[in-house]
């Protein structure tokens, strides 16, 4: 049954020079621009319980992941990381690089930066305040500049849809690599106009980027915990460049995604690890579908990044415009219940069509929890609870392991 129309969202084309697109939003999907939130609660949690990077708060399972991930990914990452290391180092010190040009008094660089970034190949470019509520505690002294340029680079469609598997996982990291080089070019352009620029890369993130992308009108938060943008849904990699250049902020947009996801629920029902929740909850001042980390992480690591929640999302597979047009015309979710949208295969488990999910043992989800030093301590406590008293050698080995972890953390994250 056709749905009454609330409004249309007009967005620039998928690539530079493409015609604008109109995305219809049905009346029953209309909501607030951006995301439903309580700003006072967001500020409270940021102040009293600041966010921390996964590299610190989940450092125990990061070490576990290195020995658990498929060998072909380990081999690929060794080569790719060697290529990326100089770019990561350049990004880390990018705020310190002096401008090469002279600013023009009274100028506004919004249109020039957007055009330059689009010409570089970014599918989505938006501007917003660099909201420090979403900066990780370990990065607060590192992060500079008040303006955030939000940049989304599209991941290859065919490779993505082949997942879970090596080809799809490779696409993820190759997209970050392509994006990193272009962010360096963009930062160079900003400096040529007389201003500073800092690159916040996709490997060692300075915070969760999605809230800034939503604030800049580049999409809305999906039930899968990912940004759903107009042209490629969640099939993109996100990075920031912050700057002191004069720019104008973009407003948040209501694409109807907040309510559409509650009607769709395909990612929730198809998640192999049952890590996605059907109902929204209030989390740190934001109303959202909360991803259960401990259910997601083991599947991600074991099966090449998984990404089933991305693969089966109709907005990612078909694009927001066709999906929303179909909903306005029929009241139905495009592709829902079909093999074309919902089917996927997992190595060693088989193929799973609509209504079927893989099974995992309870032990599969028993991964190291929290920070690496805390995990070591919990393991050592288990050792103390045994009948045998630890030897002096064992005590010394434990102390050295903890010191090694703490020293590594200071080296990696002391970025004052």
C-alpha positions in Angstrom: 0.0 0.0 0.0 1.4 3.4 -1.0 2.5 5.7 1.8 1.9 9.4 2.1 5.0 11.5 1.5 6.6 13.6 4.2 9.5 15.3 2.4 12.2 14.8 -0.1 16.0 14.9 0.6 18.1 16.3 -2.3 21.7 15.2 -2.4 24.6 15.6 -4.8 25.3 12.7 -7.0 27.4 9.6 -6.2 30.5 11.0 -8.0 31.7 14.5 -8.9 29.6 15.7 -11.8 26.8 13.2 -11.4 23.2 14.7 -11.3 21.5 15.4 -8.0 19.3 12.7 -6.5 15.9 13.0 -4.7 15.2 10.6 -1.9 11.6 10.5 -0.8 10.8 10.0 2.9 7.4 8.5 3.8 5.3 10.2 6.4 5.5 7.3 8.9 9.3 7.4 8.6 9.7 11.1 9.3 11.6 11.9 12.5 14.3 14.3 13.8 17.2 15.4 11.6 20.3 13.4 12.6 19.8 11.3 15.7 17.6 11.3 18.8 19.7 12.4 21.7 19.8 14.3 25.0 22.7 16.7 24.7 23.0 17.1 28.5 23.4 13.3 28.9 26.0 13.2 26.1 28.0 15.9 27.9 27.7 14.1 31.2 29.0 10.8 30.0 31.8 12.5 28.1 32.9 14.3 31.2 32.4 11.6 33.8 32.9 8.4 31.7 35.0 9.5 28.7 35.2 7.2 25.7 38.3 5.3 25.1 39.7 3.7 22.0 39.2 -0.1 21.4 43.0 -0.4 21.2 43.1 0.4 25.0 39.8 -0.7 26.4 39.8 -4.0 24.5 43.5 -4.5 24.1 43.3 -8.1 25.4 41.1 -9.3 22.6 43.2 -7.3 20.1 46.2 -9.6 21.0 43.9 -12.6 20.8 42.7 -11.5 17.3 46.2 -11.4 15.9 46.6 -15.2 16.6 43.0 -16.1 15.8 42.4 -14.3 12.4 42.8 -16.4 9.2 46.4 -16.8 8.1 45.7 -15.3 4.7 44.6 -12.1 6.4 47.7 -12.1 8.6 49.9 -12.4 5.5 48.0 -9.6 3.8 48.2 -7.3 6.7 51.9 -7.7 7.1 52.5 -6.4 3.6 49.8 -3.8 3.8 50.9 -2.4 7.2 54.4 -2.0 5.8 53.0 0.2 3.1 50.7 2.1 5.4 53.2 2.8 8.2 54.8 5.9 6.6 51.3 7.3 6.0 50.2 6.6 9.6 53.3 8.4 10.9 52.6 11.4 8.6 49.0 11.5 9.9 50.1 11.3 13.5 52.2 14.5 13.0 50.0 16.2 10.5 48.8 19.0 12.8 52.4 20.2 13.2 53.0 20.8 9.5 53.1 24.5 8.7 50.8 26.0 6.0 52.5 26.6 2.6 50.2 29.4 1.4 48.8 32.7 2.7 45.2 33.0 3.7 42.9 35.5 2.1 41.1 37.7 4.7 37.3 37.1 4.8 37.4 34.0 2.6 35.3 30.8 3.2 36.8 27.6 1.9 33.7 25.3 2.3 32.9 25.0 -1.4 36.5 24.8 -2.5 37.4 22.1 -0.1 34.2 20.1 -0.9 34.9 20.3 -4.6 38.6 19.3 -4.2 37.6 16.3 -2.0 34.9 15.2 -4.4 37.4 15.4 -7.3 39.7 13.1 -5.2 36.9 10.5 -5.2 35.2 11.0 -1.9 31.5 10.0 -2.2 30.4 12.0 0.8 31.9 15.2 2.1 30.4 17.3 5.0 31.4 19.9 7.5 30.6 20.1 11.2 32.1 21.2 14.5 34.7 18.8 15.8 32.7 17.7 18.8 35.1 16.8 21.5 32.4 14.8 23.3 33.4 12.1 20.9 37.1 12.2 21.2 38.8 9.3 22.9 40.5 10.1 26.3 43.9 9.0 24.9 43.5 11.4 22.0 42.2 14.5 23.7 45.7 16.2 23.9 46.5 15.0 20.3 43.4 16.2 18.5 43.5 19.7 17.2 41.3 22.3 15.4 37.7 23.0 15.8 36.3 22.2 12.3 35.7 18.6 11.1 35.7 17.7 7.4 33.8 14.3 7.2 35.0 12.1 4.3 33.5 8.8 3.2 35.2 6.7 0.6 33.2 4.0 -1.1 34.3 0.3 -0.7 34.1 -1.9 -3.8 30.6 -3.3 -4.2 31.4 -6.7 -5.8 34.1 -7.5 -3.3 31.9 -6.5 -0.4 29.0 -8.7 -1.5 31.3 -11.7 -1.8 31.8 -11.7 2.0 32.3 -13.0 4.6 35.7 -13.9 3.1 39.2 -12.8 2.2 38.2 -10.7 -0.8 35.7 -8.7 1.1 38.1 -8.3 4.0 40.8 -7.1 1.6 38.5 -4.5 0.2 38.1 -3.0 3.7 41.8 -2.4 4.2 42.5 -1.4 0.6 39.7 1.2 0.9 41.4 2.6 4.0 44.7 2.8 2.1 43.2 4.6 -0.9 41.4 7.0 1.5 44.5 7.7 3.5 46.5 8.9 0.5 43.6 11.2 -0.6 43.3 12.6 2.9 47.0 13.5 2.7 46.3 15.3 -0.6 43.4 17.2 0.9 45.5 18.2 3.9 48.1 19.5 1.5 45.5 21.5 -0.4 44.3 23.1 2.8 47.8 24.1 3.8 48.4 25.6 0.3 45.4 27.9 1.1 47.2 29.1 4.3 45.6 26.9 7.0 46.4 23.9 9.1 45.0 20.4 8.7 45.2 17.3 10.9 44.5 13.8 9.5 42.4 11.4 11.7 43.0 8.1 10.1 40.8 5.0 10.0 43.3 2.7 11.7 44.0 4.6 14.9 40.8 6.5 15.2 40.6 9.6 17.4 37.0 8.8 18.3 33.8 7.4 16.9 33.3 9.3 13.6 29.7 8.4 12.9 28.2 11.1 15.3 30.1 13.7 13.3 29.0 12.4 10.0 25.4 12.4 11.2 25.7 15.9 12.4 27.1 16.9 9.0 24.0 15.5 7.2 25.8 12.6 5.5 23.5 9.9 6.7 21.9 8.4 9.9 22.8 5.7 12.3 21.5 2.3 11.2 20.4 -0.6 13.4 23.6 -2.3 12.5 25.6 0.3 14.3 26.9 1.8 11.0 26.4 5.0 9.1 23.8 4.6 6.4 24.6 7.2 3.7 22.5 8.0 0.6 24.6 6.3 -2.2 26.3 3.3 -0.6 24.7 2.8 2.8 27.3 1.4 5.1 29.7 0.3 2.3 32.2 3.0 2.9 35.2 3.9 5.2 35.1 7.0 7.3 37.9 9.5 8.0 38.2 13.0 9.3 40.4 15.9 8.5 40.2 18.7 11.0 41.2 22.2 10.2 41.3 25.9 11.3 40.3 27.0 7.8 37.0 29.0 7.7 34.1 26.8 6.7 30.4 26.7 7.1 28.8 23.7 8.8 26.2 21.5 7.1 23.0 20.7 9.0 21.9 17.2 10.0 19.2 15.6 7.8 16.2 13.3 8.3 16.5 10.5 5.8 13.9 8.5 7.6 16.5 5.9 8.5 15.9 5.9 12.3 12.3 4.6 11.8 13.0 2.6 8.6 15.5 0.4 10.4 12.9 -0.5 13.0 10.6 -1.7 10.3 13.3 -3.4 8.3 15.3 -5.4 10.9 17.0 -7.6 8.3 20.5 -7.0 9.7 19.2 -7.9 13.2 17.6 -11.2 12.1 20.5 -12.2 9.9 23.5 -11.4 12.2 25.5 -14.7 12.6 26.5 -13.8 16.2 23.1 -12.5 17.3 25.0 -9.3 18.2 22.3 -6.8 17.1 19.3 -5.7 19.2 15.8 -5.2 17.9 14.8 -2.4 20.3 16.5 1.0 20.7 18.0 1.9 24.1 19.4 5.1 25.5 23.2 4.8 25.5 25.4 7.6 26.6 22.7 10.1 25.8 21.8 8.7 22.3 18.8 6.6 21.4 20.1 3.7 19.3 20.2 0.0 18.5 23.1 -1.1 20.7 25.6 -3.6 19.2 26.7 -6.3 21.6 30.5 -6.2 21.3 31.2 -9.6 22.8 28.8 -11.3 20.4 30.2 -9.5 17.3 33.9 -9.6 17.9 34.5 -13.4 17.8 32.6 -13.7 14.5 34.4 -10.7 13.0 37.9 -12.0 13.8 37.3 -15.6 12.9 35.5 -15.0 9.6 37.3 -12.2 7.8 35.6 -9.3 9.3 32.1 -10.9 8.8 30.2 -7.8 7.6 27.0 -9.7 7.2 25.1 -6.8 8.7 26.5 -4.7 5.9 25.9 -7.2 3.1 22.2 -7.8 4.0 21.3 -4.1 4.5 19.0 -3.1 1.7 20.2 0.5 1.8 23.8 -0.7 1.2 22.8 -3.3 -1.5 20.3 -1.2 -3.5 21.0 2.4 -2.5 18.8 4.7 -0.3 16.8 6.2 -3.2 15.5 2.9 -4.6 14.8 1.5 -1.1 12.9 4.6 0.0 11.0 4.9 -3.3 9.9 1.2 -3.0 8.7 1.8 0.6 6.7 4.9 -0.4 5.1 2.9 -3.3 4.4 -0.3 -1.5 5.0 0.1 2.3 7.5 -2.8 2.1 11.2 -3.2 2.5 12.9 -3.8 -0.8 14.4 -7.4 -0.9 13.3 -8.4 2.6 12.8 -12.2 2.9 14.6 -12.9 -0.4 17.7 -14.9 -1.1 19.0 -12.0 -3.1 19.2 -9.8 -0.1 19.5 -12.1 2.9 21.5 -15.1 1.7 25.2 -15.5 2.7 27.8 -18.3 3.2 30.3 -18.8 6.0 33.4 -20.9 5.4 33.1 -24.2 7.2 29.5 -23.6 8.1 27.6 -23.5 4.8 25.1 -21.3 3.2 22.3 -19.6 5.1 19.2 -18.3 3.3 16.4 -16.4 4.9 15.4 -17.8 8.2 18.5 -19.8 8.7 21.5 -18.9 10.9 24.8 -20.6 11.8 25.3 -22.2 15.2 28.3 -21.6 17.4 29.4 -23.2 20.7 29.3 -21.3 23.9 33.1 -21.5 24.1 33.3 -19.7 20.7 32.3 -16.4 22.4 34.7 -16.9 25.3 37.3 -14.3 24.3 39.7 -12.2 26.4 37.9 -9.3 28.1 38.9 -5.7 28.7 42.4 -4.3 28.9 45.3 -6.6 28.4 46.8 -6.0 31.8 43.5 -6.7 33.5 43.1 -9.9 31.5 46.6 -11.0 32.6 45.7 -10.3 36.2 42.4 -12.3 35.9 44.4 -15.2 34.5 46.9 -14.9 37.2 44.2 -14.9 39.9 42.9 -18.2 38.4 46.4 -19.5 38.8 46.5 -18.3 42.5 43.2 -20.1 43.2 44.8 -23.5 42.3 46.4 -25.7 44.9 50.0 -25.0 43.8 51.7 -21.8 45.0 53.2 -19.8 42.2 57.0 -20.0 42.0 59.2 -17.0 42.2 59.9 -17.5 38.5 56.2 -17.4 37.7 55.7 -14.3 39.7 58.5 -12.6 37.9 57.2 -13.6 34.6 53.8 -12.2 35.4 55.3 -8.9 36.5 57.3 -8.6 33.3 54.3 -9.3 31.2 52.2 -6.6 32.9 55.1 -4.1 32.7 55.5 -4.9 29.0 51.8 -4.2 28.4 51.9 -0.9 30.4 55.1 0.3 28.7 53.6 -0.5 25.3 50.5 1.5 26.2 52.5 4.6 27.2 54.6 4.4 24.0 51.5 4.1 21.8 49.1 6.5 23.4 51.1 9.2 25.1 50.7 11.6 22.3 51.0 15.0 24.1 
